[in-house]
Structures are given as C-alpha cells and as structure tokens.
C-alpha cells in the first residue's frame, strides 16, 4: 500500500520526549510493560527484571492482574497501579504533572507537597500527603477518596474541590474532558445564591429569586457557570438557577410535583 500522507504524523513517543526527571519503576505482579522515553515499543518486565530506572516521558502499562509502582527518588512520592492502568511519567520542569493517566482501574497515590497527578480527562489532583485512592466505578464515573489526614484539591473544569480527610468525590468522565478551564483575563466573578458565574465582555446581570438572569450584548462575551459555557445573541437571556424548592422558575414552567426540586436552566 502506498502512503497518502507524507511525512507521516509523529508518534506518541514524540508527544512526550525524554525529560530530565528520573523515576524507578517496580513490577510487583505480572503483567506490566514499560515503554521508555523516546522508544517506539514497550517491553514486558520479567520476574528477573523487576526494577527499572526510567526518565520522564516513559509510558507504563499495567494489564489485568498486574501491579506496578512508580517511585520518585528525590521526593519519596509513590504511585501504585492495579489491574488495567496506563499512564505517562510527566516532566514538571516543562510544566507537566508528575504522572498523567490515560487509563485507570485502581490506583493508590502517596504524594508530597508540590506533586500533581492528571486523571482521565485532564482533572488534576494536588495534595501534600497520602494515601489517595482512585477507582473506576463505571465507564463514566471515577471515584476519588482522600484517606490522608490533610485536605487536598481536585481541579475539574471550572470547579476547585477541597477534599477533606475521609471525603469521597465521584467525577463524571465527560466526552469533552475534565481539564481545568483557564480564566480569560478581564473575567468578572458574579456571586449567585450558592454558586458563582464567570462573565467576560458585554453581559448584563440581574438578580432573580434563587438565581441570576443574564443578557448578552452585541459585543464579544462569554458566560461560564454551573458546568456550562454560553454565548448569547443580542436580545437573548439565560437564567441560571440554584437547586432547591425555592429556586426561581420561568412563569410558563409546569408545576413541580410534590417533593421535586427545580433544576438548572
């Protein structure tokens, strides 16, 4: 077959080139594979080759039944992978998290101050100590549990969750990803009843009982809050309402049955 693309697109080994950081990979149970930074293929860690040094940019594959540990010698941080997990050793010196998951079944994290772990979809964990338990509950839910004695943070889209000791957080795995959304310079934060809304540009804001009403002007603008991003045409309005029995509803909205609560518009 003749190639229709010249030159061929770069492979994954060029997306994450070798970095200066070095970690130790330990195979605790078969099967585990390692693709060293800059190499084109992975190889299996055998029973006589349980311990390997690897640079940032390396890929680690833990298959069903396998167990592997990543150790950062300088800080003493560890990450243990169980069953089906795939990830990349990141390079903090070039702005990457310490480890970036691409597939996860179960993992236990024992970080140190300054460490960051990228979860499926791009959400980030920042914590000073561990353990933190990560577990795939279903195809679209990742459960995070803070089993340490110090509060840590999970940055997910436009939210920053403070996870106290013993608390559990279920993150939806969205098709659009869960990476933190960077704020645009000039963005203004408007406080609603129980939620915040970020607005940029020509937006008029008025208060409702239990929510906010926003109107877009003719100039460029953006509204971000409650997990949605809005761009309104001139004359259009949007209502963002909090949850609860006292949340405001449009006049033409149907009555809610007993015990039901109003949802976000």
C-alpha positions in Angstrom: 0.0 0.0 0.0 1.3 3.5 -0.8 1.3 6.1 1.8 -1.1 9.0 1.2 0.4 11.2 3.9 4.0 12.5 3.6 5.6 12.9 6.1 3.8 10.6 8.5 2.4 12.2 11.6 4.5 11.9 14.7 4.0 9.0 17.1 3.3 9.2 20.8 7.0 9.0 21.6 7.4 12.4 20.1 4.5 13.9 22.1 6.3 13.2 25.3 10.1 13.4 24.6 12.6 12.3 27.3 12.8 14.7 30.2 15.4 15.2 32.9 13.4 13.7 35.8 14.1 10.1 36.7 11.8 7.6 38.4 12.0 4.0 39.5 9.5 1.5 38.1 8.9 -1.7 40.1 6.9 -4.7 38.8 5.0 -6.1 41.8 2.9 -8.6 39.8 2.6 -9.6 36.2 1.8 -8.4 33.6 3.5 -5.0 33.4 5.0 -3.3 30.4 7.3 -0.2 30.1 7.9 1.9 27.0 11.0 4.0 27.8 11.0 7.7 26.8 12.0 8.1 23.1 11.5 4.5 22.2 8.9 3.1 19.7 7.7 0.0 21.5 7.1 -1.4 25.0 8.6 -4.4 26.6 7.5 -6.7 29.5 9.2 -6.5 32.8 10.0 -10.1 33.7 10.5 -11.8 37.1 14.2 -11.3 36.9 13.9 -7.7 35.8 11.5 -6.2 38.4 13.1 -2.8 38.8 14.0 -0.2 36.2 15.0 3.4 36.1 13.1 5.5 33.6 13.1 9.1 32.5 10.0 11.4 32.3 8.3 10.7 29.0 8.1 7.0 29.6 4.8 5.1 29.3 3.8 2.4 31.9 1.2 -0.3 31.1 -0.4 -2.4 33.8 -2.6 -5.1 32.5 -5.4 -7.1 34.2 -3.9 -8.9 37.2 -0.8 -6.7 37.2 0.6 -4.3 39.8 3.3 -1.7 39.4 4.8 1.0 41.5 6.3 4.4 40.4 8.8 5.9 42.9 10.1 9.4 42.7 13.5 9.1 44.5 14.0 12.8 45.1 10.7 13.4 46.9 9.8 9.8 48.0 6.4 10.0 46.4 4.8 6.8 45.2 2.0 5.7 42.9 0.8 2.1 42.8 -1.2 0.9 39.8 -3.5 -2.1 39.9 -5.1 -4.1 37.0 -5.8 -2.2 33.8 -3.9 1.2 34.1 -1.9 3.2 31.6 0.0 6.4 32.2 2.9 8.6 31.3 5.7 9.8 33.7 5.5 13.6 33.4 8.2 16.3 33.5 7.4 19.1 36.0 10.4 21.0 34.7 8.4 21.6 31.4 5.1 22.2 33.1 3.6 18.7 33.1 2.1 16.9 36.1 4.2 14.2 37.8 2.0 11.4 36.2 -0.7 11.5 33.5 -3.3 8.8 33.4 -4.7 7.5 30.1 -6.5 4.5 31.5 -7.3 3.6 35.1 -8.9 0.7 37.0 -7.5 1.3 40.5 -4.5 3.3 41.9 -3.1 4.5 45.2 -1.3 7.8 45.4 1.1 8.9 48.2 2.3 12.3 47.1 4.4 15.1 48.6 3.9 18.9 48.6 4.0 20.2 45.0 3.1 17.0 43.3 0.3 16.9 40.7 -1.4 13.9 39.1 -3.5 14.2 36.0 -6.6 12.0 35.9 -8.6 10.7 33.0 -10.0 13.7 31.0 -7.4 16.1 32.4 -8.6 16.8 36.0 -5.7 17.5 38.4 -5.1 16.2 42.0 -2.8 18.4 44.2 -2.1 17.0 47.6 0.7 17.1 50.3 0.4 13.6 51.6 -1.5 10.3 51.1 -2.9 7.9 50.6 -5.4 8.9 47.9 -7.4 6.0 46.3 -8.5 6.3 42.7 -11.0 3.8 41.4 -13.0 3.4 38.2 -16.6 2.8 39.4 -18.1 2.6 35.9 -17.5 3.6 32.3 -18.3 7.2 33.1 -17.5 7.6 36.8 -14.1 7.9 38.6 -14.1 7.8 42.4 -11.5 9.7 44.4 -11.1 9.2 48.1 -8.8 11.2 50.4 -7.6 8.7 53.0 -4.8 11.1 54.3 -5.0 13.5 57.2 -4.7 16.7 55.2 -7.2 18.4 52.8 -6.2 18.2 49.1 -7.6 19.7 45.9 -9.2 18.4 42.8 -9.3 20.8 39.8 -12.1 19.8 37.5 -13.3 22.2 34.7 -14.4 25.4 36.4 -14.5 23.9 39.9 -11.8 23.5 42.6 -13.0 20.9 45.1 -11.4 20.8 48.5 -11.4 17.2 49.6 -11.1 16.8 53.4 -9.8 13.7 55.1 -12.2 10.8 54.6 -14.2 12.5 51.9 -15.1 10.9 48.6 -15.7 12.6 45.2 -17.2 10.9 42.1 -16.1 12.7 38.9 -18.1 12.3 35.7 -15.8 11.3 32.8 -17.2 13.6 30.1 -16.5 13.3 26.3 -15.3 16.9 26.4 -12.8 16.2 29.1 -12.4 17.5 32.7 -9.3 19.6 32.4 -9.3 22.8 34.4 -10.6 25.8 32.4 -8.2 28.7 32.5 -9.8 32.1 33.2 -9.7 34.7 30.5 -8.0 38.0 31.6 -10.7 40.5 32.4 -13.2 37.9 33.6 -15.5 39.1 36.4 -16.9 36.7 39.1 -20.6 37.2 40.0 -21.9 35.5 43.1 -25.3 33.8 42.8 -27.3 32.0 45.5 -25.0 29.1 46.2 -23.0 29.3 43.0 -20.6 31.6 41.1 -20.7 32.7 37.5 -17.8 34.0 35.4 -18.6 36.7 32.8 -16.4 38.3 30.2 -17.3 41.1 27.9 -20.7 42.7 27.3 -23.1 40.9 29.7 -25.9 42.5 31.8 -26.7 40.7 35.1 -29.8 41.0 37.2 -30.9 39.0 40.3 -33.7 36.6 40.4 -35.2 34.8 43.5 -32.9 31.8 43.7 -30.8 32.6 40.6 -29.4 35.1 38.1 -30.7 36.4 34.8 -28.0 37.3 32.2 -28.4 39.1 28.9 -25.8 39.3 26.1 -25.0 42.4 24.2 -23.7 42.9 20.6 -20.0 42.8 21.6 -18.0 39.6 22.3 -18.8 38.0 25.5 -18.9 34.6 27.4 -20.7 33.3 30.4 -19.4 30.3 32.3 -21.0 28.7 35.4 -22.7 25.6 36.7 -20.8 23.5 34.2 -21.9 25.3 31.1 -20.5 28.0 28.7 -22.9 30.4 27.0 -22.7 32.9 24.1 -25.9 34.8 23.8 -27.2 36.6 20.7 -28.4 40.2 21.1 -31.7 40.2 22.9 -31.3 36.6 24.3 -31.4 35.9 28.0 -30.4 33.0 30.1 -31.5 32.1 33.7 -29.0 30.2 35.9 -30.9 28.8 38.9 -29.7 27.1 42.1 -31.1 23.8 43.2 -33.8 23.7 45.9 -37.5 24.1 46.4 -37.2 27.9 46.4 -35.4 28.2 43.1 -37.0 30.7 40.7 -38.7 29.3 37.6 -40.0 30.8 34.4 -43.6 31.8 34.5 -44.6 29.3 31.8 -42.8 26.4 33.6 -45.0 23.5 34.6 -45.7 23.0 38.3 -43.3 20.7 40.1 -44.7 17.5 41.7 -44.6 17.2 45.5 -41.0 16.6 46.7 -39.4 17.7 43.4 -36.9 20.5 43.1 -36.2 22.9 40.3 -33.1 22.1 38.1 -30.7 24.4 36.4 -31.9 26.0 33.1 
